[in-house]
Amino acid sequence: MQTAVIHACKVGSDEVLATNE
């Protein structure tokens, strides 16, 4: 369960970084 939350946060961060680029 915790791993899924961490994965979701990582994916969200990647999406934000991609949007900023």
Rosetta blueprint (number, residue, H / E / L):
1 M L
2 Q H
3 T H
4 A H
5 V H
6 I H
7 H H
8 A H
9 C H
10 K H
11 V H
12 G H
13 S H
14 D H
15 E H
16 V H
17 L H
18 A H
19 T H
20 N H
21 E L
